[in-house]
Amino acid sequence: MSMALYAGSTRTSETVKGRLTRHSFSFGPHYDPANLGFGPLVCHNDDLLDPATGYAEHPHSELEIVTWVLEGALVHTDSTGASHVVEAGRAQVLSAGSGIRHSEVADRSSGRCRFVQAWLVPSAAGTEPSYVLGEAPPPASGLVEVAGGSGLPIGTAGARLMVARLAAGQAVALPDDPRHHVFAATGAVDLGEHSLRGGDAVRLTDEGGQQVRATEPTELLVWSFAT
């Protein structure tokens, strides 16, 4: 059993014109052999984009790419023909499969855009690329599955992304799975002996059932893995 805090202040970052990206794992030039991933999760980036800036068209393959928009809106286009504006409070899943190209740019009319994007290793290689956009999650007092489980389909077996919007004093219990990645996107929470502020994460192994309690209004993102 383990529970390790990864403070947001320790994350590596990249700044280019109009974009700030904070990396939770080894990424690009920020290579760290001790931090290559957590279970099937190999990337967990936090991006802040000025309007009309972001990522021009580029390729991916053999990844499940899950995006949750926290603020503003993100314009997504890809080589499957999908073209959507993804507003705050919605998830998208891009299954790169055997190969896909896509672009992601902050919507010009919606102000700055902040989104968290995770990359996961798929359970099967060589699949047909696909894209799916979720609706805004219904109001709920607990964790809402937005990808995997009852949410959008993911090609990584046993992976679920859950989101909770908590008022101060509200708490949620982590599912009884063997592995969790808990990220305080905004606000502050207490988890075990750790206090998380916005941008902090905790990685848990064999610690299912733990209570996460908000100490101020918080948007919480939880990845849960069955293996």
BELBEL-V38060 format. One record per residue. N is the residue number from 0. RES is the residue in three letters. D_FIRST is the distance of its C-alpha to the first C-alpha in whole Angstrom. Layout:
n->[N,N]
res->[RES,RES]
d_first->[D_FIRST,D_FIRST]
This chain:
n->[0,1,2,3,4,5,6,7,8,9,10,11,12,13,14,15,16,17,18,19,20,21,22,23,24,25,26,27,28,29,30,31,32,33,34,35,36,37,38,39,40,41,42,43,44,45,46,47,48,49,50,51,52,53,54,55,56,57,58,59,60,61,62,63,64,65,66,67,68,69,70,71,72,73,74,75,76,77,78,79,80,81,82,83,84,85,86,87,88,89,90,91,92,93,94,95,96,97,98,99,100,101,102,103,104,105,106,107,108,109,110,111,112,113,114,115,116,117,118,119,120,121,122,123,124,125,126,127,128,129,130,131,132,133,134,135,136,137,138,139,140,141,142,143,144,145,146,147,148,149,150,151,152,153,154,155,156,157,158,159,160,161,162,163,164,165,166,167,168,169,170,171,172,173,174,175,176,177,178,179,180,181,182,183,184,185,186,187,188,189,190,191,192,193,194,195,196,197,198,199,200,201,202,203,204,205,206,207,208,209,210,211,212,213,214,215,216,217,218,219,220,221,222,223,224,225,226]
res->[MET,SER,MET,ALA,LEU,TYR,ALA,GLY,SER,THR,ARG,THR,SER,GLU,THR,VAL,LYS,GLY,ARG,LEU,THR,ARG,HIS,SER,PHE,SER,PHE,GLY,PRO,HIS,TYR,ASP,PRO,ALA,ASN,LEU,GLY,PHE,GLY,PRO,LEU,VAL,CYS,HIS,ASN,ASP,ASP,LEU,LEU,ASP,PRO,ALA,THR,GLY,TYR,ALA,GLU,HIS,PRO,HIS,SER,GLU,LEU,GLU,ILE,VAL,THR,TRP,VAL,LEU,GLU,GLY,ALA,LEU,VAL,HIS,THR,ASP,SER,THR,GLY,ALA,SER,HIS,VAL,VAL,GLU,ALA,GLY,ARG,ALA,GLN,VAL,LEU,SER,ALA,GLY,SER,GLY,ILE,ARG,HIS,SER,GLU,VAL,ALA,ASP,ARG,SER,SER,GLY,ARG,CYS,ARG,PHE,VAL,GLN,ALA,TRP,LEU,VAL,PRO,SER,ALA,ALA,GLY,THR,GLU,PRO,SER,TYR,VAL,LEU,GLY,GLU,ALA,PRO,PRO,PRO,ALA,SER,GLY,LEU,VAL,GLU,VAL,ALA,GLY,GLY,SER,GLY,LEU,PRO,ILE,GLY,THR,ALA,GLY,ALA,ARG,LEU,MET,VAL,ALA,ARG,LEU,ALA,ALA,GLY,GLN,ALA,VAL,ALA,LEU,PRO,ASP,ASP,PRO,ARG,HIS,HIS,VAL,PHE,ALA,ALA,THR,GLY,ALA,VAL,ASP,LEU,GLY,GLU,HIS,SER,LEU,ARG,GLY,GLY,ASP,ALA,VAL,ARG,LEU,THR,ASP,GLU,GLY,GLY,GLN,GLN,VAL,ARG,ALA,THR,GLU,PRO,THR,GLU,LEU,LEU,VAL,TRP,SER,PHE,ALA,THR]
d_first->[0,4,7,10,14,17,20,23,25,23,24,27,30,33,36,39,42,41,37,34,31,28,25,21,21,23,27,30,32,28,27,23,22,19,18,20,18,14,15,18,19,21,23,22,26,27,31,34,37,41,43,44,42,39,38,42,41,39,38,34,33,30,28,27,28,27,29,29,32,31,35,38,38,38,40,39,41,41,43,42,44,42,43,41,41,37,37,35,33,33,31,32,31,32,32,33,33,36,37,38,39,39,39,38,40,40,43,46,47,43,43,40,37,33,31,27,27,24,25,23,23,25,25,29,31,35,35,37,36,36,36,35,35,34,35,34,32,33,33,30,28,24,23,25,25,27,26,24,24,27,28,30,29,27,27,23,22,19,19,20,21,22,24,24,27,27,29,28,27,25,22,20,17,15,15,13,12,9,10,12,14,16,19,21,25,27,27,24,21,18,15,13,14,15,19,20,23,25,24,20,17,13,11,8,5,5,6,10,13,12,16,17,20,23,25,28,29,26,26,22,21,18,17,15,15,15,14]
